[in-house]
Amino acid sequence: MKNIPLYDVRTIRDLRDMLRQSVKHYGDTTAFLIKDPHVLKRDAALAGAPTDKNQPYLPVTYRQFGQDVDTLGTYLSSLPLESARVAILAETRYEWYVTYMATVNGVGIVVPLDKELPTAEIASLLNRSHADILVYAPSKRKEVDAIRDQVPSVRYFVSMDPEEAGGQDHSFWDWLDEGQTALQGGDKRFLEAPIDPSVLSILLFTSGTTAKSKAVMLSHSNICINLMAMCQMVDIVPDDVFLSVLPLHHTYECTCGFLCPIYRGATVAVCEGLRHITRNMQESQVTVMLAVPLMVELFYKRILKSATADPKLAKKFRIGLKLSNGLRKIGVDKRKTLFKRIHDTFGGHLRLLIAGGAAIDPAVLKGMRDLGIFSIQGYGLTECAPILALNRDVWYNDRAAGLALPGVEIRVVDKDENGIGEIIGKGPNVMLGYYENDEATQEVMDADGFFHTGDLGYLDKDGFVIITGRKKNVIVTKNGKNIFPEEIEFLLSQSDYIQESLVSGAEDEEGETYVKAEIFPNEEKIKETLGDVPLAGDAVRQLIGEEVRKVNHTLTTYKYIRQFTLRDTEFEKTTSKKIKRAY
C-alpha cells in the first residue's frame, strides 16, 4: 500500500463549531450562489440587484448565512418545544440549508424528507419521526394540505415562501425577522445552547429499493468526523464552486455537497433542475460536482456523440486524444486547450467530478479524465454518514469504490471460494442505530461494532474496496455457485441498444436455477437502426437477442442469460435513481 500523506484539515467538534469557524475565516466570501429574490433582498449589499431567475447567480456571504442560521435558531428556541424535531420538505433552496443548520446547532433534531415521496408516505414519515415542525416549499403545498389532519404531532406548518404563508401556516421569513429582533434584544438561548456531539441530531430515512425505509440516527460527531476524513483524502479549497444537483435529503449530497464546501470555505451554487444543469454550470463556473453514475455516464455519452457526429469531427477527436495522452507522458498537459469546446460546455472550470451511489463504468471515469475532467468514485451508505471509502485525487483505481477513510476499518467476512464476502466497516462515522428499531439495528451491527453493509466484494492488494454486488441480490445455483446480477447488468449496459436491465434468478421445472433478464431498450438507438417499430415487437426482440448472445459469450455457462423479456417503459426507480427490485 502506498504511503501518501493526507491533506491537512482543521479540527471541528460539532456542526456549530464548523459553521462559526467558517464564518470567522471566510466571512465576506461567497457561501452560496442563488437566484431566489426572498433570500437576496435580505442582504443589504445586494439592494437593487436583479432577482429574476434568468439572471446570473448572485452571492450570499458566509457572514449572511451565519446570521440567518442564528436568527432562525433564536426564533425556534423561543417556541414551547423541547428538543424540537424539524422536518424539511423541499427542493434544494437556501431556506433548506438555513433550516438544517439552525435545527442541529442548538434547537433539536432535523428530519430531511424526500420531496418526491407520495403523500401517504410523507405523512407516515412525519408520524414515525414525531415531527413537531414541518418547513415546506410552496411547491409542496398541495401535499401538505392533504396531510394536515393525518400528522397530529406537527404543531407548526411553516412555508418557505412568504406569499404562500397564511391562515394557520407560518412564514419562514417572518420567523427569521422575529428571530433577528429577539437576537438584537439580547436573546442568547440559541447561541449558548449546549450541543452534545454524540447524541441523535439528524434523522434520515433510507431510500430502500425493496423494503420499508429505516430511520437512520446520526450525530454531529458522525458527520464532522466524516467531513474531516474525506477532506484528508481529496483536496477541496476555498476557490472551489460546487453545483448542487442531487437531492439534499440524501446524506451523499447533504454531507459532501453542502456541509463539505461550507467546512472548507468553498461556494455552493444551487442548481435550478436537471433541465438547466448546463446553463447553471456555465453561470456558476463550477469546479466540483457530485453526481450519480447515471449522470456521469450521460455526460460522457453526449460528449462522445457530439465529438464524433461526423467523420471529420471523429478523426479530429481521436487525434486530439492521442496527442494529449502522448504529451501527458512527458509531463505536458494540454487537455483544456485541445478539448476547450467540451470544457466550455461545463463552464470552463470543472476540475473534479465525484461519482457515488452506485457502481460506474471504469471506462467512463478514465474517459472523462482523458478529456481533462478529473473523475473518481466513492462508496458510502446513509448509515455511515455516508462515506466509508473514497478514491484519492492522487491515488485511485477506477474499478474500485475507494480506500477506507482515515479512522475507518474495512473488512471482508464470510468469504466464498473466490475470496468474495460481505463488506463490513467500523469507525466513528457509523450511525447510532435505526430509530425505534432495535431488531433492525442488531441485524446490521455486530458485537465488535462493525456495520454490515450488505454489499459483497473484496479488498485488493493495495487496500482498495472492490464491490461485486448486493448480498440480497445474489443468485445461488443448485450446486452452490454465486451469480451477481450487477455483473451481468453492467455487461448488458455496454450495448448501445440496451438502456436498462434487471437481472434475477428463476427456477425451471426441474428446480434448476437459471438467469433471466428484463430489458428496457434504448429507443433512440433502436429507431436509428430499425426505424419506428414497437419496443416490445419481434424486430426489437431479435436485435436485443443478438446483444444478449454477445454478453453470454463473455460469461461462464452457469451465468448465461437463459431468458429475457422486453419492456416499453423505464423501470421504477428510487429518487437516487436506483432501480427498485421486487422481492
C-alpha positions in Angstrom: 0.0 0.0 0.0 1.3 3.4 -0.9 2.1 5.8 1.9 0.9 9.1 0.5 0.4 12.0 3.0 -3.1 13.1 3.8 -4.2 16.7 3.3 -4.3 18.9 6.4 -7.7 19.8 7.8 -8.9 21.9 10.7 -10.5 20.1 13.7 -14.2 20.6 14.3 -16.1 19.4 17.3 -19.6 19.8 16.0 -21.5 21.5 13.2 -22.0 24.7 15.1 -18.2 24.9 15.7 -17.7 24.2 12.0 -20.0 27.0 10.9 -18.7 29.5 13.3 -15.1 28.8 12.2 -16.0 29.1 8.6 -17.8 32.4 9.2 -14.7 33.7 11.0 -12.3 32.6 8.3 -14.4 33.3 5.2 -17.0 35.8 6.4 -17.1 38.1 3.3 -16.6 35.4 0.7 -19.4 33.6 -1.1 -21.1 30.7 0.7 -24.0 30.3 -1.8 -24.9 31.3 -5.3 -28.6 31.7 -5.6 -31.4 33.2 -7.6 -34.2 33.4 -5.0 -35.4 37.0 -4.5 -36.6 36.3 -1.0 -33.1 35.5 0.0 -31.4 38.2 -1.9 -33.5 41.1 -0.6 -32.3 40.3 2.9 -28.7 41.2 2.1 -28.3 45.0 2.1 -25.2 44.7 -0.1 -27.5 43.3 -2.9 -30.1 46.0 -2.7 -31.3 46.9 -6.2 -29.6 43.8 -7.8 -31.7 41.9 -10.3 -33.5 38.9 -8.9 -35.0 37.4 -12.0 -34.3 33.7 -12.2 -33.0 34.2 -15.7 -30.3 36.5 -14.3 -26.9 35.1 -13.4 -26.3 33.9 -9.9 -25.9 36.4 -7.0 -24.0 35.7 -3.8 -24.8 35.1 -0.2 -21.8 35.5 2.1 -20.7 33.3 4.9 -21.5 36.1 7.3 -25.0 36.4 6.0 -25.6 32.7 6.2 -24.3 32.5 9.7 -26.6 35.4 10.7 -29.6 33.7 9.1 -28.9 30.5 10.9 -28.6 32.3 14.3 -31.8 34.3 13.7 -33.9 31.3 12.7 -32.3 29.3 15.5 -33.2 32.0 18.0 -36.8 32.1 17.0 -37.1 28.3 17.0 -35.6 28.2 20.5 -38.4 30.6 21.7 -41.1 28.1 20.8 -42.6 26.0 23.6 -40.9 22.8 22.4 -38.1 20.8 24.0 -35.5 19.3 21.5 -37.8 20.1 18.6 -38.0 17.8 15.7 -38.0 19.8 12.5 -38.9 18.1 9.2 -37.9 19.7 5.9 -39.9 19.0 2.7 -38.5 21.0 -0.2 -36.3 21.1 -3.3 -32.8 22.4 -2.9 -33.0 26.0 -1.9 -31.4 28.4 0.5 -34.1 28.1 3.2 -33.3 24.3 3.3 -29.7 25.0 4.3 -30.7 27.6 6.9 -33.3 25.3 8.5 -31.0 22.3 8.6 -28.2 24.2 10.3 -30.5 26.2 12.7 -32.1 23.0 13.8 -29.0 20.9 14.5 -27.0 23.8 16.0 -29.0 24.2 19.2 -32.7 23.5 18.5 -33.1 19.8 18.2 -33.3 17.1 15.6 -33.6 17.7 11.8 -35.6 15.3 9.6 -34.9 15.8 5.9 -37.7 14.3 3.8 -37.7 13.1 0.2 -39.8 15.7 -1.7 -40.7 13.1 -4.3 -42.5 10.7 -1.9 -46.2 10.1 -2.3 -48.5 12.0 0.1 -49.3 9.0 2.2 -45.6 8.2 2.8 -44.8 11.8 3.7 -47.5 11.5 6.4 -46.1 8.2 7.6 -42.6 9.5 7.9 -43.7 12.6 9.8 -45.6 10.4 12.2 -42.8 7.9 12.6 -40.3 10.7 13.3 -42.7 12.5 15.7 -42.0 15.8 13.9 -43.1 19.0 15.7 -42.4 21.4 12.9 -42.7 21.0 9.1 -40.9 23.5 7.0 -42.0 23.2 3.4 -41.5 24.7 0.0 -44.5 26.3 -1.8 -44.1 23.5 -4.5 -45.3 21.0 -1.8 -48.3 23.0 -0.6 -50.7 20.5 -2.2 -49.2 17.6 -0.4 -49.1 19.5 2.9 -52.7 20.4 2.6 -53.6 16.8 2.1 -51.9 15.5 5.2 -52.6 18.2 7.8 -55.2 16.1 9.7 -53.1 13.0 9.5 -50.0 14.2 11.4 -51.1 15.1 14.9 -47.6 15.7 16.2 -46.9 18.5 13.8 -47.7 21.8 15.7 -46.3 24.2 13.2 -46.5 24.3 9.4 -44.0 26.7 8.0 -43.9 27.9 4.4 -40.6 28.9 2.9 -42.4 31.5 0.7 -43.9 34.5 2.5 -46.6 34.8 -0.2 -47.7 31.2 0.4 -48.0 31.6 4.1 -51.3 32.4 5.7 -54.1 31.2 7.8 -52.9 28.6 10.1 -49.4 28.4 8.5 -46.4 30.4 9.5 -43.8 32.2 7.3 -40.1 31.1 7.3 -39.3 34.8 6.6 -41.4 36.2 9.4 -39.7 33.8 11.8 -36.4 35.0 10.5 -37.4 38.6 11.2 -38.7 37.8 14.6 -35.6 35.9 15.5 -33.5 38.9 14.4 -35.4 41.2 16.7 -35.0 38.7 19.6 -31.3 38.3 18.9 -30.8 42.1 18.8 -32.7 42.3 22.1 -30.2 40.0 23.8 -31.8 36.6 23.4 -28.9 34.1 23.7 -30.7 30.9 24.2 -29.7 29.6 20.8 -26.2 31.0 20.7 -25.4 29.4 24.1 -27.4 26.2 23.8 -25.3 23.2 24.8 -24.5 20.7 22.0 -23.7 17.1 22.7 -21.9 15.8 19.5 -22.5 12.2 20.4 -26.4 12.2 20.5 -29.1 12.0 17.9 -29.3 15.2 15.8 -30.1 14.0 12.3 -32.8 11.5 11.4 -32.6 10.2 7.9 -35.0 7.8 6.1 -33.2 5.4 3.8 -34.5 5.1 0.2 -34.5 1.4 0.2 -35.0 -0.3 -3.2 -37.2 -3.0 -1.7 -38.3 -2.9 1.9 -39.9 -0.2 4.2 -37.4 2.6 4.8 -35.5 2.7 8.0 -34.8 5.8 10.0 -31.0 6.3 10.5 -29.8 8.1 13.6 -26.8 10.3 13.1 -24.9 12.7 15.4 -22.8 15.8 15.0 -19.8 13.6 15.6 -20.7 11.1 12.9 -20.9 13.9 10.3 -18.0 16.0 11.5 -15.6 13.1 11.6 -16.7 12.1 8.1 -16.1 15.7 6.8 -12.6 15.8 8.2 -11.7 12.3 6.9 -13.0 12.9 3.4 -11.2 16.2 3.1 -8.0 14.5 4.1 -8.4 12.3 1.0 -9.4 14.8 -1.6 -8.3 18.4 -1.7 -11.1 20.9 -1.5 -10.1 24.6 -1.5 -11.9 27.9 -0.8 -11.8 28.8 -4.5 -14.0 25.8 -5.4 -17.6 26.1 -6.5 -19.9 23.1 -6.0 -23.0 22.8 -8.1 -25.7 21.2 -6.0 -27.6 18.9 -8.3 -28.6 15.8 -6.2 -31.4 15.8 -3.6 -30.4 17.2 -0.3 -32.3 14.7 1.8 -29.6 12.2 0.8 -26.5 12.1 3.0 -24.3 12.0 -0.1 -25.4 15.5 -1.2 -26.0 16.9 2.3 -22.7 15.8 3.8 -20.5 16.0 0.7 -22.2 18.7 -1.4 -23.4 21.1 1.3 -21.5 20.6 4.6 -18.2 19.8 3.0 -17.9 23.0 0.9 -19.1 25.1 3.9 -16.4 23.4 6.1 -13.7 24.2 3.5 -14.7 27.7 2.7 -15.9 26.9 -0.8 -19.1 28.0 -2.6 -22.4 26.1 -3.2 -24.4 27.1 -6.3 -28.0 25.9 -6.3 -28.9 24.1 -9.5 -32.3 25.0 -10.8 -33.0 21.5 -12.0 -31.6 18.9 -14.4 -33.0 20.8 -17.4 -30.9 23.8 -16.5 -27.7 22.0 -15.5 -25.6 23.0 -18.4 -26.6 26.7 -18.1 -26.1 26.6 -14.4 -22.6 25.1 -14.8 -21.7 27.9 -17.1 -23.2 30.6 -14.9 -21.7 29.4 -11.7 -18.3 28.4 -13.2 -18.5 25.2 -11.2 -15.2 23.5 -10.3 -16.5 20.5 -8.3 -19.6 18.4 -8.8 -21.1 15.3 -7.2 -23.2 13.0 -9.3 -24.7 9.6 -9.5 -23.2 7.3 -12.2 -26.2 7.7 -14.5 -25.4 11.4 -14.8 -21.7 11.0 -15.4 -22.3 8.3 -18.0 -24.9 10.5 -19.7 -22.4 13.4 -19.8 -19.8 11.2 -21.3 -22.1 9.7 -23.9 -23.2 13.1 -25.0 -19.6 14.3 -25.3 -18.7 11.3 -27.5 -21.9 11.7 -29.6 -21.1 15.4 -30.2 -17.4 14.8 -30.8 -18.0 12.0 -33.3 -21.1 13.4 -35.1 -19.4 13.2 -38.5 -16.2 11.5 -39.8 -14.1 14.8 -39.7 -15.0 15.5 -36.1 -14.4 11.9 -35.1 -10.9 12.0 -36.7 -10.1 15.3 -35.1 -11.2 13.9 -31.7 -9.2 10.7 -32.0 -6.1 12.7 -33.0 -6.6 15.1 -30.0 -6.8 12.2 -27.6 -3.7 10.5 -28.9 -1.8 13.8 -28.9 -3.0 14.7 -25.4 -2.1 11.3 -23.9 1.3 11.4 -25.6 2.1 14.9 -24.2 0.9 13.9 -20.7 3.5 11.1 -20.7 6.3 13.7 -20.9 4.6 16.0 -18.3 2.8 18.4 -20.6 -1.0 18.8 -20.1 -2.9 20.4 -22.9 -6.3 18.8 -22.3 -8.1 22.1 -21.6 -6.7 23.6 -24.8 -7.3 20.6 -27.0 -10.8 20.0 -25.7 -11.8 23.6 -25.0 -15.2 23.3 -26.5 -16.1 20.4 -24.2 -14.8 22.3 -21.1 -16.7 25.4 -22.1 -19.9 23.4 -22.2 -19.3 22.6 -18.5 -18.5 26.2 -17.6 -14.7 26.1 -18.4 -13.6 25.4 -14.8 -14.8 21.9 -13.9 -11.8 20.2 -12.3 -13.3 17.4 -10.2 -16.3 15.0 -10.7 -17.1 12.5 -7.9 -19.5 9.7 -8.6 -21.3 7.9 -5.9 -24.5 6.0 -5.0 -23.9 3.0 -7.4 -21.2 1.4 -9.5 -19.9 3.3 -12.5 -18.3 2.0 -15.7 -14.5 2.4 -15.2 -14.1 3.4 -18.8 -16.2 6.5 -18.2 -14.1 7.7 -15.4 -10.9 7.3 -17.5 -12.6 8.8 -20.5 -13.6 11.9 -18.5 -10.0 12.2 -17.1 -8.6 11.9 -20.6 -10.6 15.0 -21.5 -9.2 16.9 -18.6 -12.1 16.5 -16.1 -10.6 14.5 -13.1 -13.2 11.9 -12.2 -13.2 9.4 -9.4 -15.8 7.5 -7.3 -16.5 6.9 -3.7 -18.5 4.5 -1.6 -20.9 5.2 1.2 -24.2 4.5 2.9 -26.6 6.6 4.9 -25.6 4.6 7.9 -22.0 5.7 7.6 -22.8 9.5 7.4 -22.2 8.5 4.4 -18.6 7.8 3.2 -16.8 4.6 4.0 -14.3 4.6 1.2 -13.1 7.1 -1.4 -10.6 7.1 -4.2 -8.0 9.8 -3.7 -7.2 12.6 -6.2 -3.6 11.4 -6.1 -4.2 7.6 -5.9 -7.2 5.9 -7.4 -8.4 2.7 -9.0 -11.3 3.0 -11.5 -12.6 -0.5 -10.7 -12.7 0.2 -7.0 -15.1 2.0 -4.7 -12.1 3.5 -3.0 -9.8 3.3 0.0 -11.0 3.2 3.6 -11.2 6.7 5.1 -8.8 7.7 7.8 -10.2 6.2 11.1 -12.3 3.6 9.3 -11.6 -0.1 9.3 -13.0 -2.2 6.5 -13.0 -6.0 6.5 -14.5 -8.7 4.3 -16.2 -11.6 6.1 -17.9 -14.9 5.2 -15.8 -15.2 2.0 -16.6 -17.7 -0.7 -14.1 -19.8 -2.7 -13.2 -16.8 -4.7 -12.5 -14.6 -1.7 -15.6 -12.6 -2.1 -17.6 -11.8 1.0 -19.6 -9.2 2.8 -18.0 -5.8 3.3 -18.2 -4.5 6.9 -17.0 -1.2 8.3 -16.2 0.3 11.6 -15.5 3.8 12.6 -16.7 6.9 14.4 -18.9 7.9 11.4 -21.1 4.8 11.8 -24.6 5.5 12.9 -26.1 5.4 16.4 -28.6 2.9 15.1 -32.1 2.7 13.5 -34.7 4.8 15.2 -37.2 2.8 17.3 -36.0 -0.4 15.6 -33.5 -2.3 17.8 -34.1 -5.5 15.8 -33.0 -4.0 12.5 -30.0 -2.4 14.3 -28.9 -5.7 15.7 -29.1 -7.3 12.2 -26.5 -4.9 10.8 -24.3 -4.1 13.8 -22.2 -6.9 15.2 -20.7 -7.3 18.7 -17.4 -5.7 17.6 -19.1 -2.5 16.4 -18.8 -3.3 12.7 -21.6 -2.3 10.4 -22.6 -5.0 7.9 -23.2 -3.2 4.6 -25.0 -5.9 2.7 -22.5 -5.3 -0.2 -20.3 -8.1 -1.5 -16.8 -7.7 -2.6 -13.1 -7.9 -1.7 -10.0 -5.9 -0.8 -7.3 -5.9 -3.4 -3.5 -5.9 -2.5 -3.5 -2.1 -2.2 -6.5 -2.0 0.1 -9.0 -0.8 -2.5 -12.5 -1.9 -1.9 -13.9 -3.8 -4.9 -17.7 -4.3 -4.9 -19.2 -7.1 -6.8 -22.8 -6.9 -5.9 -25.5 -6.8 -3.1 -25.8 -9.7 -0.8 -29.6 -9.9 -1.1 -29.4 -9.8 -4.9 -27.1 -12.8 -5.3 -28.5 -15.7 -7.4 -27.4 -19.1 -5.9 -27.4 -22.1 -8.2 -28.3 -25.6 -7.0 -24.6 -26.6 -6.9 -23.7 -23.5 -4.8 -22.4 -21.2 -7.4 -22.9 -17.4 -6.8 -24.1 -15.2 -9.6 -24.0 -11.4 -9.2 -26.8 -9.7 -11.2 -24.9 -6.4 -11.2 -22.1 -8.0 -13.2 -24.5 -9.2 -15.9 -26.4 -5.9 -15.8 -23.2 -4.0 -16.4 -22.3 -6.1 -19.4 -25.8 -5.6 -20.9 -25.4 -1.8 -20.3 -22.4 -1.8 -22.7 -24.8 -2.4 -25.6 -25.9 0.7 -27.4 -29.3 -0.9 -27.8 -30.0 -1.5 -24.1 -31.0 1.4 -21.8 -31.6 -0.5 -18.6 -31.8 -4.1 -17.4 -32.8 -6.0 -14.3 -31.3 -9.5 -13.9 -32.7 -12.1 -11.5 -32.9 -15.8 -10.9 -35.7 -18.2 -11.7 -36.3 -22.0 -11.4 -37.2 -24.3 -14.2 -39.4 -27.4 -13.9 -36.6 -29.5 -12.6 -35.8 -27.0 -9.9 -32.6 -25.8 -11.5 -31.8 -22.1 -11.1 -31.2 -20.0 -14.2 -30.6 -16.4 -15.1 -33.3 -14.2 -16.6 -33.2 -10.5 -17.6 -35.8 -7.9 -18.1 -34.6 -5.3 -20.6 -35.7 -1.7 -21.5 -34.3 -1.0 -24.9 -32.6 2.3 -25.9 -35.5 3.8 -28.0 -33.3 6.4 -29.8 -30.7 3.8 -30.9 -33.4 1.3 -31.9 -35.1 3.9 -34.1 -31.8 4.8 -35.8 -31.3 1.1 -36.7 -34.8 -0.3 -37.2 -37.0 2.8 -37.7 -40.2 3.4 -35.9 -41.0 0.0 -34.5 -42.7 -1.1 -31.2 -40.1 -1.5 -28.5 -41.6 -4.9 -27.4 -42.0 -6.1 -31.0 -40.4 -9.0 -32.8 -37.8 -6.9 -34.7 -36.5 -5.4 -31.5 -36.6 -8.8 -29.8 -34.4 -10.2 -32.5 -31.9 -7.3 -32.2 -31.8 -7.5 -28.4 -31.5 -11.3 -28.6 -28.2 -10.9 -30.5 -26.9 -8.4 -27.9 -27.8 -11.0 -25.2 -25.9 -13.7 -27.1 -22.9 -11.4 -27.2 -23.0 -11.0 -23.5 -23.4 -14.7 -22.9 -20.2 -15.3 -25.0 -18.3 -13.4 -22.3 -19.8 -15.4 -19.4 -19.2 -18.8 -17.9 -22.0 -21.3 -18.7 -23.8 -21.2 -15.4 -24.2 -17.4 -15.7 -25.8 -17.4 -19.2 -29.0 -15.4 -19.6 -31.4 -18.2 -20.5 -34.5 -16.0 -20.8 -35.2 -12.3 -21.4 -38.3 -10.1 -21.7 -38.6 -6.6 -23.1 -40.5 -3.7 -21.6 -41.6 -0.5 -23.2 -41.2 1.8 -20.1 -38.4 2.6 -17.8 -38.0 0.7 -14.6 -39.4 2.3 -11.4 -36.6 3.9 -9.5 -35.8 5.4 -6.1 -35.1 9.2 -6.0 -31.4 8.3 -6.1 -32.1 6.7 -9.5 -31.6 3.1 -8.4 -33.9 0.5 -10.0 -36.4 -0.9 -7.5 -36.1 -4.6 -7.1 -39.1 -6.6 -6.1 -38.6 -9.4 -3.6 
